[in-house]
């Protein structure tokens, strides 16, 4: 799976969940290593910040969520 496909999958999952999701759970759902999920999450966050989008993906003790 390409990085872009992983990013799209993460975005789709985070759009429909009603509570934060850990990177481990995202990796299990998408069926890729956790390290790839973390890289994609960092890439997405950088894109959101550089493009000044109204979306952020804060990470906290409970996992990832769109705000």
N, C-alpha and C positions, 0 to 999 in steps of 0.2 A: 504494500500500500504506500502510495506517495505521501510526502509531507502535506501536500495540499488536500489530499483526500482525508487524511487524519484530521486536519484543521476543520474541514467541512463537517466531518462526523461529530467532532467535539462541539462545534457551534450548534448543530442540529439537536444534539442531546441536551445541551445547556438551555436551549430555547424552550424545551418541553418539560423539563423537570421542575418540581415545585419546592425543591430543597437542594442545598449544595451537594455536589458529587465529588468524591475524592479522585485524585489522578489514578489510583489503583483500580477503582471501579470503572472509570473511563477506559482504562487499558483493557480490562476484562471484557467490557461491552464491545469495544472496537477490535479486540483480539490482536493487539500490538503490545510491545514491551512498554512498561511504565516510562522508561527513559524517553521514548519517542513521544509519548503523550506530553511529558514535561517540556520537551523541546518545542512541540507544537503550541502548547499553552503560552510559552514565552514569546514565540513568534506572533501569535494572535494578539497578545497584550501589546507588543511593540507596534504592530500594525494599527491597533485601535488608538494608541497614544499619538503616533506620528500623523495619522489622518484626522486627529481630533474628533473621533467618533464619540457618540454619547453612550458607548458601551464600555464597561470595564469588567475584568474578571479577577476580582480580589480573591486571594487565597487566605483562608483562615483555618483554624483547627478542624473545622467540619468539612472542608473541601472547597470546590470551585462552584461559582454561580455567576450568572449575568446580573449586573446591577444597572 
